[in-house]
Amino acid sequence: IWTPLFALLTRPLLAMVDSLFFPGGKLDKPTLNLKLPAYLINEGRFTEALEEYESIMRHYPNEVEPYEKSIWLHVEIFKEPEKAHRVLKRAQRRNLTLDARLQRLAIPRHDLKELERKAT
């Protein structure tokens, strides 16, 4: 009984604190932080870094870096080229310009050979 009563009694105080620190209301989306996933990569926490990049892509879909780093993680770390290709397609649908080397990493090998044959 104490927990619901305590929550009920402290609600006005918490509302006042929120109005002081968030005068415009709660934030619609988290602030852009590209340093956290980079730190996680440096620590070897690749799964968590990939989750952070996915979150950034969801909230900031026009940022290029999370797409590039996700492609790199999928191909080089997790050995999942099909997922990297899906991330590349998402970036292309948004008309983002990614690094050409990372684009080549995300293209399936048989498609890459066909593109090279067409180029020559």
OpenMM code with the backbone's topology and positions (N, CA, C; nanometers):
from openmm import Vec3, app, unit

residues = "ILE TRP THR PRO LEU PHE ALA LEU LEU THR ARG PRO LEU LEU ALA MET VAL ASP SER LEU PHE PHE PRO GLY GLY LYS LEU ASP LYS PRO THR LEU ASN LEU LYS LEU PRO ALA TYR LEU ILE ASN GLU GLY ARG PHE THR GLU ALA LEU GLU GLU TYR GLU SER ILE MET ARG HIS TYR PRO ASN GLU VAL GLU PRO TYR GLU LYS SER ILE TRP LEU HIS VAL GLU ILE PHE LYS GLU PRO GLU LYS ALA HIS ARG VAL LEU LYS ARG ALA GLN ARG ARG ASN LEU THR LEU ASP ALA ARG LEU GLN ARG LEU ALA ILE PRO ARG HIS ASP LEU LYS GLU LEU GLU ARG LYS ALA THR".split()
positions = [
    Vec3(0.0815, -0.1194, 0.0000),
    Vec3(0.0000, 0.0000, 0.0000),
    Vec3(0.0865, 0.1267, 0.0000),
    Vec3(0.2082, 0.1173, 0.0555),
    Vec3(0.2928, 0.2366, 0.0646),
    Vec3(0.3463, 0.2806, -0.0706),
    Vec3(0.3767, 0.1872, -0.1566),
    Vec3(0.4336, 0.2244, -0.2869),
    Vec3(0.3361, 0.3062, -0.3711),
    Vec3(0.2108, 0.2645, -0.3905),
    Vec3(0.1180, 0.3487, -0.4679),
    Vec3(0.0889, 0.4816, -0.3990),
    Vec3(0.0807, 0.4805, -0.2649),
    Vec3(0.0552, 0.6033, -0.1914),
    Vec3(0.1717, 0.7006, -0.2067),
    Vec3(0.2935, 0.6506, -0.1980),
    Vec3(0.4117, 0.7340, -0.2156),
    Vec3(0.4159, 0.7929, -0.3563),
    Vec3(0.3860, 0.7117, -0.4582),
    Vec3(0.3843, 0.7605, -0.5967),
    Vec3(0.2795, 0.8683, -0.6148),
    Vec3(0.1636, 0.8523, -0.5539),
    Vec3(0.0563, 0.9505, -0.5642),
    Vec3(0.0939, 1.0819, -0.4971),
    Vec3(0.1570, 1.0736, -0.3804),
    Vec3(0.1930, 1.1945, -0.3066),
    Vec3(0.3112, 1.2689, -0.3690),
    Vec3(0.4010, 1.1980, -0.4345),
    Vec3(0.5186, 1.2650, -0.4925),
    Vec3(0.4967, 1.3101, -0.6362),
    Vec3(0.3854, 1.2770, -0.6968),
    Vec3(0.3588, 1.3154, -0.8353),
    Vec3(0.3654, 1.4667, -0.8575),
    Vec3(0.3056, 1.5523, -0.7694),
    Vec3(0.3174, 1.6972, -0.7921),
    Vec3(0.4616, 1.7477, -0.7834),
    Vec3(0.5393, 1.6923, -0.6914),
    Vec3(0.6789, 1.7321, -0.6783),
    Vec3(0.7574, 1.6945, -0.8039),
    Vec3(0.7351, 1.5737, -0.8544),
    Vec3(0.8043, 1.5301, -0.9757),
    Vec3(0.7619, 1.6132, -1.0956),
    Vec3(0.6352, 1.6531, -1.1031),
    Vec3(0.5883, 1.7387, -1.2120),
    Vec3(0.6571, 1.8740, -1.2067),
    Vec3(0.6774, 1.9274, -1.0862),
    Vec3(0.7464, 2.0555, -1.0721),
    Vec3(0.8931, 2.0433, -1.1155),
    Vec3(0.9588, 1.9376, -1.0771),
    Vec3(1.0980, 1.9153, -1.1160),
    Vec3(1.1088, 1.9018, -1.2681),
    Vec3(1.0168, 1.8262, -1.3283),
    Vec3(1.0164, 1.8116, -1.4739),
    Vec3(0.9962, 1.9453, -1.5429),
    Vec3(0.9085, 2.0304, -1.4879),
    Vec3(0.8850, 2.1605, -1.5513),
    Vec3(1.0068, 2.2510, -1.5398),
    Vec3(1.0881, 2.2326, -1.4355),
    Vec3(1.2096, 2.3125, -1.4213),
    Vec3(1.3184, 2.2690, -1.5190),
    Vec3(1.3373, 2.1380, -1.5325),
    Vec3(1.4452, 2.0871, -1.6150),
    Vec3(1.4045, 2.0659, -1.7611),
    Vec3(1.2774, 2.0455, -1.7873),
    Vec3(1.2252, 2.0284, -1.9230),
    Vec3(1.1096, 2.1262, -1.9433),
    Vec3(1.1406, 2.2563, -1.9560),
    Vec3(1.0318, 2.3545, -1.9629),
    Vec3(0.9396, 2.3359, -2.0825),
    Vec3(0.9875, 2.2792, -2.1894),
    Vec3(0.9032, 2.2574, -2.3069),
    Vec3(0.8344, 2.1223, -2.3043),
    Vec3(0.8436, 2.0520, -2.1963),
    Vec3(0.7880, 1.9171, -2.1885),
    Vec3(0.8982, 1.8152, -2.2087),
    Vec3(0.8605, 1.6918, -2.2122),
    Vec3(0.9580, 1.5848, -2.2347),
    Vec3(1.0146, 1.5946, -2.3759),
    Vec3(1.1372, 1.5468, -2.3938),
    Vec3(1.1994, 1.5490, -2.5252),
    Vec3(1.1320, 1.4481, -2.6170),
    Vec3(1.1099, 1.4889, -2.7429),
    Vec3(1.0482, 1.3987, -2.8396),
    Vec3(1.1407, 1.2841, -2.8767),
    Vec3(1.2684, 1.3160, -2.8889),
    Vec3(1.3659, 1.2131, -2.9239),
    Vec3(1.4936, 1.2407, -2.8462),
    Vec3(1.5747, 1.1400, -2.8250),
    Vec3(1.6980, 1.1613, -2.7488),
    Vec3(1.7945, 1.2501, -2.8259),
    Vec3(1.8839, 1.3146, -2.7527),
    Vec3(1.9833, 1.3984, -2.8186),
    Vec3(2.0798, 1.3102, -2.8969),
    Vec3(2.1286, 1.3647, -3.0065),
    Vec3(2.2198, 1.2898, -3.0933),
    Vec3(2.3536, 1.2719, -3.0228),
    Vec3(2.3943, 1.1476, -3.0048),
    Vec3(2.5196, 1.1164, -2.9382),
    Vec3(2.5894, 1.0065, -3.0173),
    Vec3(2.6844, 1.0455, -3.1002),
    Vec3(2.7595, 0.9481, -3.1789),
    Vec3(2.8829, 0.8969, -3.1048),
    Vec3(2.9147, 0.9589, -2.9924),
    Vec3(3.0322, 0.9163, -2.9167),
    Vec3(3.0065, 0.7881, -2.8379),
    Vec3(2.8833, 0.7688, -2.7924),
    Vec3(2.8534, 0.6490, -2.7137),
    Vec3(2.8759, 0.5209, -2.7938),
    Vec3(2.8203, 0.5069, -2.9151),
    Vec3(2.8474, 0.3821, -2.9878),
    Vec3(2.9946, 0.3672, -3.0263),
    Vec3(3.0643, 0.4785, -3.0516),
    Vec3(3.2079, 0.4700, -3.0813),
    Vec3(3.2835, 0.4181, -2.9589),
    Vec3(3.2449, 0.4657, -2.8418),
    Vec3(3.3054, 0.4166, -2.7180),
    Vec3(3.2782, 0.2673, -2.7001),
    Vec3(3.1545, 0.2263, -2.7280),
    Vec3(3.1196, 0.0847, -2.7139),
    Vec3(3.2002, -0.0026, -2.8089),
    Vec3(3.2257, 0.0475, -2.9304),
    Vec3(3.3098, -0.0276, -3.0247),
    Vec3(3.4509, -0.0404, -2.9699),
    Vec3(3.5046, 0.0691, -2.9168),
    Vec3(3.6401, 0.0650, -2.8603),
    Vec3(3.6500, -0.0310, -2.7427),
    Vec3(3.5414, -0.0482, -2.6712),
    Vec3(3.5385, -0.1404, -2.5573),
    Vec3(3.5121, -0.2845, -2.6001),
    Vec3(3.4830, -0.3053, -2.7293),
    Vec3(3.4546, -0.4399, -2.7775),
    Vec3(3.3112, -0.4827, -2.7550),
    Vec3(3.2246, -0.3908, -2.7238),
    Vec3(3.0829, -0.4198, -2.6987),
    Vec3(3.0045, -0.3921, -2.8278),
    Vec3(3.0258, -0.4774, -2.9261),
    Vec3(2.9753, -0.4544, -3.0612),
    Vec3(2.8230, -0.4637, -3.0709),
    Vec3(2.7632, -0.5559, -2.9994),
    Vec3(2.6178, -0.5705, -3.0047),
    Vec3(2.5498, -0.4450, -2.9512),
    Vec3(2.6000, -0.3935, -2.8413),
    Vec3(2.5424, -0.2720, -2.7837),
    Vec3(2.5644, -0.1528, -2.8767),
    Vec3(2.6807, -0.1464, -2.9401),
    Vec3(2.7084, -0.0371, -3.0336),
    Vec3(2.6118, -0.0420, -3.1516),
    Vec3(2.5872, -0.1619, -3.2029),
    Vec3(2.4931, -0.1762, -3.3138),
    Vec3(2.3521, -0.1343, -3.2730),
    Vec3(2.3126, -0.1692, -3.1520),
    Vec3(2.1811, -0.1272, -3.1022),
    Vec3(2.1724, 0.0248, -3.0928),
    Vec3(2.2799, 0.0888, -3.0487),
    Vec3(2.2819, 0.2353, -3.0409),
    Vec3(2.2718, 0.2978, -3.1797),
    Vec3(2.3450, 0.2416, -3.2760),
    Vec3(2.3364, 0.2942, -3.4119),
    Vec3(2.1960, 0.2762, -3.4693),
    Vec3(2.1308, 0.1642, -3.4387),
    Vec3(1.9927, 0.1430, -3.4835),
    Vec3(1.9000, 0.2485, -3.4239),
    Vec3(1.9204, 0.2790, -3.2971),
    Vec3(1.8393, 0.3811, -3.2318),
    Vec3(1.8622, 0.5179, -3.2956),
    Vec3(1.9865, 0.5486, -3.3259),
    Vec3(2.0173, 0.6769, -3.3896),
    Vec3(1.9526, 0.6830, -3.5278),
    Vec3(1.9583, 0.5739, -3.6033),
    Vec3(1.8965, 0.5726, -3.7364),
    Vec3(1.7453, 0.5903, -3.7262),
    Vec3(1.6868, 0.5389, -3.6201),
    Vec3(1.5426, 0.5516, -3.6021),
    Vec3(1.5044, 0.6961, -3.5699),
    Vec3(1.5829, 0.7617, -3.4840),
    Vec3(1.5492, 0.8974, -3.4411),
    Vec3(1.6076, 1.0062, -3.5320),
    Vec3(1.7201, 0.9795, -3.5955),
    Vec3(1.7858, 1.0750, -3.6854),
    Vec3(1.8143, 1.0040, -3.8178),
    Vec3(1.7126, 0.9817, -3.8990),
    Vec3(1.7290, 0.8983, -4.0186),
    Vec3(1.8174, 0.9587, -4.1284),
    Vec3(1.8523, 1.0855, -4.1198),
    Vec3(1.9344, 1.1462, -4.2243),
    Vec3(2.0810, 1.1607, -4.1855),
    Vec3(2.1199, 1.1046, -4.0727),
    Vec3(2.2605, 1.1031, -4.0328),
    Vec3(2.3310, 0.9894, -4.1063),
    Vec3(2.4442, 1.0172, -4.1658),
    Vec3(2.5150, 0.9189, -4.2479),
    Vec3(2.5963, 0.8209, -4.1627),
    Vec3(2.6607, 0.8691, -4.0597),
    Vec3(2.7541, 0.7858, -3.9824),
    Vec3(2.6925, 0.6571, -3.9263),
    Vec3(2.5727, 0.6603, -3.8695),
    Vec3(2.5194, 0.5332, -3.8165),
    Vec3(2.4983, 0.4274, -3.9244),
    Vec3(2.4614, 0.4693, -4.0456),
    Vec3(2.4445, 0.3727, -4.1543),
    Vec3(2.5798, 0.3106, -4.1901),
    Vec3(2.6820, 0.3955, -4.2013),
    Vec3(2.8146, 0.3448, -4.2386),
    Vec3(2.8698, 0.2504, -4.1323),
    Vec3(2.8589, 0.2914, -4.0071),
    Vec3(2.9130, 0.2072, -3.8996),
    Vec3(2.8342, 0.0775, -3.8853),
    Vec3(2.7035, 0.0830, -3.9079),
    Vec3(2.6234, -0.0398, -3.9014),
    Vec3(2.6638, -0.1374, -4.0109),
    Vec3(2.6858, -0.0841, -4.1306),
    Vec3(2.7318, -0.1696, -4.2403),
    Vec3(2.8641, -0.2352, -4.2029),
    Vec3(2.9561, -0.1552, -4.1518),
    Vec3(3.0873, -0.2088, -4.1136),
    Vec3(3.0730, -0.3168, -4.0069),
    Vec3(2.9905, -0.2908, -3.9044),
    Vec3(2.9721, -0.3899, -3.7984),
    Vec3(2.9111, -0.5187, -3.8520),
    Vec3(2.8100, -0.5068, -3.9365),
    Vec3(2.7449, -0.6265, -3.9910),
    Vec3(2.8411, -0.7105, -4.0741),
    Vec3(2.9243, -0.6444, -4.1545),
    Vec3(3.0130, -0.7193, -4.2441),
    Vec3(3.1382, -0.7688, -4.1720),
    Vec3(3.2082, -0.6789, -4.1084),
    Vec3(3.3397, -0.7132, -4.0529),
    Vec3(3.3337, -0.7858, -3.9183),
    Vec3(3.2394, -0.7514, -3.8344),
    Vec3(3.2353, -0.8087, -3.7000),
    Vec3(3.1404, -0.9282, -3.6930),
    Vec3(3.0161, -0.9084, -3.7402),
    Vec3(2.9153, -1.0130, -3.7248),
    Vec3(2.9059, -1.1071, -3.8442),
    Vec3(2.9751, -1.0765, -3.9529),
    Vec3(2.9742, -1.1612, -4.0746),
    Vec3(2.8314, -1.1841, -4.1251),
    Vec3(2.7556, -1.0746, -4.1341),
    Vec3(2.6162, -1.0779, -4.1812),
    Vec3(2.5995, -0.9834, -4.3004),
    Vec3(2.6508, -1.0201, -4.4167),
    Vec3(2.6445, -0.9277, -4.5307),
    Vec3(2.5028, -0.8980, -4.5775),
    Vec3(2.4086, -0.9902, -4.5567),
    Vec3(2.2711, -0.9639, -4.6001),
    Vec3(2.2075, -0.8525, -4.5164),
    Vec3(2.2400, -0.8464, -4.3887),
    Vec3(2.1891, -0.7371, -4.3047),
    Vec3(2.2552, -0.6054, -4.3419),
    Vec3(2.3824, -0.6105, -4.3770),
    Vec3(2.4510, -0.4898, -4.4222),
    Vec3(2.3880, -0.4374, -4.5505),
    Vec3(2.3491, -0.5290, -4.6380),
    Vec3(2.2841, -0.4904, -4.7629),
    Vec3(2.1495, -0.4225, -4.7348),
    Vec3(2.0772, -0.4702, -4.6356),
    Vec3(1.9493, -0.4071, -4.5981),
    Vec3(1.9715, -0.2651, -4.5453),
    Vec3(2.0774, -0.2470, -4.4665),
    Vec3(2.1090, -0.1127, -4.4155),
    Vec3(2.1462, -0.0212, -4.5313),
    Vec3(2.2220, -0.0732, -4.6275),
    Vec3(2.2577, 0.0056, -4.7459),
    Vec3(2.1326, 0.0471, -4.8225),
    Vec3(2.0387, -0.0433, -4.8382),
    Vec3(1.9135, -0.0113, -4.9094),
    Vec3(1.8350, 0.0976, -4.8358),
    Vec3(1.8338, 0.0900, -4.7022),
    Vec3(1.7662, 0.1948, -4.6237),
    Vec3(1.8294, 0.3308, -4.6495),
    Vec3(1.9618, 0.3344, -4.6518),
    Vec3(2.0324, 0.4602, -4.6765),
    Vec3(2.0055, 0.5105, -4.8185),
    Vec3(2.0010, 0.4201, -4.9140),
    Vec3(1.9753, 0.4601, -5.0527),
    Vec3(1.8334, 0.5133, -5.0689),
    Vec3(1.7376, 0.4554, -4.9986),
    Vec3(1.6002, 0.5075, -5.0049),
    Vec3(1.5912, 0.6497, -4.9520),
    Vec3(1.6796, 0.6851, -4.8604),
    Vec3(1.6827, 0.8202, -4.8048),
    Vec3(1.7742, 0.9126, -4.8853),
    Vec3(1.8319, 0.8610, -4.9941),
    Vec3(1.9225, 0.9378, -5.0806),
    Vec3(2.0444, 0.9898, -5.0047),
    Vec3(2.0971, 0.9078, -4.9147),
    Vec3(2.2176, 0.9442, -4.8411),
    Vec3(2.3405, 0.9002, -4.9197),
    Vec3(2.4445, 0.9789, -4.9133),
    Vec3(2.5683, 0.9462, -4.9817),
    Vec3(2.6636, 0.8819, -4.8818),
    Vec3(2.6846, 0.7537, -4.8995),
    Vec3(2.7741, 0.6787, -4.8113),
    Vec3(2.9104, 0.6646, -4.8771),
    Vec3(3.0088, 0.6340, -4.7965),
    Vec3(3.1437, 0.6085, -4.8456),
    Vec3(3.1384, 0.4916, -4.9440),
    Vec3(3.2048, 0.5080, -5.0574),
    Vec3(3.2007, 0.4066, -5.1643),
    Vec3(3.2562, 0.2722, -5.1161),
    Vec3(3.3577, 0.2747, -5.0312),
    Vec3(3.4147, 0.1484, -4.9811),
    Vec3(3.3143, 0.0707, -4.8983),
    Vec3(3.2359, 0.1428, -4.8172),
    Vec3(3.1353, 0.0750, -4.7360),
    Vec3(3.0199, 0.0259, -4.8216),
    Vec3(2.9882, 0.0977, -4.9271),
    Vec3(2.8846, 0.0505, -5.0181),
    Vec3(2.9275, -0.0804, -5.0831),
    Vec3(3.0558, -0.0882, -5.1218),
    Vec3(3.1055, -0.2114, -5.1830),
    Vec3(3.1029, -0.3277, -5.0839),
    Vec3(3.1246, -0.2987, -4.9554),
    Vec3(3.1180, -0.4044, -4.8537),
    Vec3(2.9772, -0.4623, -4.8437),
    Vec3(2.8766, -0.3769, -4.8624),
    Vec3(2.7384, -0.4194, -4.8400),
    Vec3(2.6751, -0.4849, -4.9618),
    Vec3(2.7374, -0.4714, -5.0777),
    Vec3(2.6813, -0.5317, -5.1985),
    Vec3(2.7185, -0.6802, -5.2003),
    Vec3(2.6222, -0.7673, -5.2220),
    Vec3(2.6538, -0.9110, -5.2287),
    Vec3(2.7601, -0.9398, -5.3345),
    Vec3(2.8434, -1.0388, -5.3093),
    Vec3(2.9580, -1.0692, -5.3959),
    Vec3(2.9176, -1.0945, -5.5410),
    Vec3(2.8108, -1.1696, -5.5652),
    Vec3(2.7727, -1.1998, -5.7027),
    Vec3(2.7256, -1.0729, -5.7742),
    Vec3(2.6591, -0.9808, -5.7026),
    Vec3(2.6194, -0.8540, -5.7628),
    Vec3(2.7399, -0.7646, -5.7894),
    Vec3(2.8378, -0.7712, -5.6996),
    Vec3(2.9590, -0.6912, -5.7155),
    Vec3(3.0372, -0.7331, -5.8392),
    Vec3(3.0499, -0.8625, -5.8620),
    Vec3(3.1209, -0.9110, -5.9809),
    Vec3(3.0480, -0.8681, -6.1086),
    Vec3(2.9158, -0.8710, -6.1038),
    Vec3(2.8375, -0.8288, -6.2200),
    Vec3(2.8540, -0.6797, -6.2469),
    Vec3(2.8587, -0.5987, -6.1412),
    Vec3(2.8796, -0.4544, -6.1582),
    Vec3(3.0187, -0.4253, -6.2144),
    Vec3(3.1198, -0.4991, -6.1678),
    Vec3(3.2550, -0.4796, -6.2190),
    Vec3(3.2643, -0.5195, -6.3652),
    Vec3(3.1925, -0.6246, -6.4025),
    Vec3(3.1933, -0.6693, -6.5413),
    Vec3(3.1283, -0.5631, -6.6299),
    Vec3(3.0210, -0.5013, -6.5839),
    Vec3(2.9535, -0.3970, -6.6607),
    Vec3(3.0395, -0.2722, -6.6740),
    Vec3(3.1205, -0.2438, -6.5712),
    Vec3(3.2044, -0.1237, -6.5730),
    Vec3(3.3184, -0.1341, -6.6732),
    Vec3(3.3614, -0.2562, -6.7054),
    Vec3(3.4747, -0.2710, -6.7971),
    Vec3(3.4313, -0.2876, -6.9387),
] * unit.nanometer
topology = app.Topology()
chain = topology.addChain("A")
for resn in residues:
    res = topology.addResidue(resn, chain)
    for name in ("N", "CA", "C"):
        topology.addAtom(name, app.Element.getBySymbol(name[0]), res)
